[in-house]
Amino acid sequence: MKTHRVRNTAGSSHYPLNAWTDLMFKAAETMTASTQVIGHRTARMAMAGPAPSMLDQHEFDLMSREKIEAAAESTHAMAARMLGLHQEIVIMAIQQILSGTANLIAVAGSSSLHQSGRRQSKLAHDTLRDSAEAVSQLNASLADIAGTGLEPIHARATANAKRLTEL
């Protein structure tokens, strides 16, 4: 039986290692960009002192507003992806139940001991394979959910690092 493939919304493959590696690189890029932005803004605050210019005030206001917006977008994106994941899990479970039931019926309908042994072996093999695939797909989906949540934060951090470097 072919199991349902978990849909991929974050751009990584169905393989958990690839999905988690993609997430790790995006997180590292986000942290690097955030470090640059924090350093720039902290220096700007220190230089502005108690009377920041209009440009500084705008930058400090942007700092707060974008954090709230990114957090809201991140939460929304992950919640939407989680709803889809619940449906995928139900589909995988139903497919495994149907496959297992068909294999059990085949074992019960065996006409010889040899045939029963082959069918039991197929039942065990199919069950283990399908379970391993489901776990692997779930693992990749969890990495995709984390990547979906990181995307708005990554986008802002990298855009700010680029913008502030050009100032």
N, C-alpha and C positions, 0 to 999 in steps of 0.2 A: 504494500500500500504506500502511496506517495503522500506524505504529510503536507499540510498547508504551509506555504512559505510565508514567514512573517514579512509584512511589507516594510520597506525601508524608507524612512522619511528624512533621515539625517545625512544621507549620502554615503554611508559606509556599507560594506558588503554584509552578507548574511553570516559571516564568520565572526564570532565574538572577539577573537584576538585583533582582527582588523578594526572592528568597531571601537574597542577600547583603546587601541593605539591611536586612531584618529582623534578620539576624545582627549587623550593625553597631550597630543601635539597642539590641539586647539586650546586646551587649558594652559599650556606652557606659553603659547603666544599671547593669550589673554593676560597672564601674570606679567610677562615682560612689558607689554604695552601699558598695563596698569601702573607698574613701577615707574615708567617714564612719565606718565600723566601725573601721578602723585608727587613725584619729585618736582616737576615743573610748577604744579599748582601750589605746592608748599612753599617753594621759593618765591613765587609771585605774591602769596599772602604775607610772607615775611617782609618783602620789599614794599608792599603796599602800606603796611602798618595800620594805624587806626583810621586813616582816611583814604580808602581805596578809590581809584579812579572809576569812571563809569564803565570803562572796558573791563576793569578788574571785577566790579560789582556784577556785571553781566556774566563773566566767567564763573564767579562763585555761585551765582544763581543757577547757572546751567549745571554745575556740579551736583547740586541737590536734586534738581528736577530730573536729570537723566538717570540718576540712581533709582528713583521711584518708578520711572517709566520702564526701565530695563527689568526691574524686579517684577513689575506687573506683567510685562510681556513674557518673561521667562516662566512665571507661574502659569499663565494662561496656556502657553504652548505645551508645557509638560502635562497639564491637566487634560488638554485635548488629546494628546498622544496616549495618555493612560487609558482614556475611554476606548480608543481604538485597540489598545493592547488587550483589554478585557474581552473584546469580541474575538480577537485572534486566539486567545487562550481557550475560549469556549469551542471554537471551531476545531482547534487541535485536539481537545479532549474528546469531542464527539467523533472525530475521525479515528482516534485511537480505540475508542469503545467499539465502533463498528468493525474495525480491522480485527480486534481481539475476539469479538463475538463470531465473526466469520471463521476465524481460525479455530476457535473452540468447537463450533458446529462441525467443521471439517474433521477435527480429531474424534468427536463423538460419532461421526458417520463412517469411521474407518472400518474397512471390511477384513483387515488382517492386522496382526501385531506389527509387522514390518511397516505397513502403511501408517498405522497409528504412531509409530516411532518417528517416521519422517515428518508427519504433520505436527507432532509435538515439538520437534526440532524447529520447524518453520515458525510455529507459534512463539517459541522462546526467542528465536532470532529476530523476527519482525517486531516483537514487543520491545526488546532491548534497543534495536536500531531506531524505532520510532520514538522511544523515550529519550534517547541520546540526542536525536535531531531536535526534539521539542525543547529540551533544556538548552541546547546550543542556540536555537532561534530566540528563546526567551532572553538568554544572556545578551545576545546582540541587540535585541529590542530595548533592554534596559540601558545599554550604552547609548543607543539612539535617543532615548528619552532624556538622558543626561545631556547629550549633545544639543538636543533641541532647546533645553533650558539654558545652556551656556551661550547659545547663538546671539541673543540680544545683548548680552553683557560683552561678549567678544567683539561684536560689531561696534559698539560704542567705544570700548577701550582702544581698539586699533584705529578707529577714525579719529579719536581725540589725540592719540599719540602722533599720528601723521599731521593733524592740524596744528598741534602745539609745537611740533618740531619745525614747521614752516614759519612760525611767527618770529 
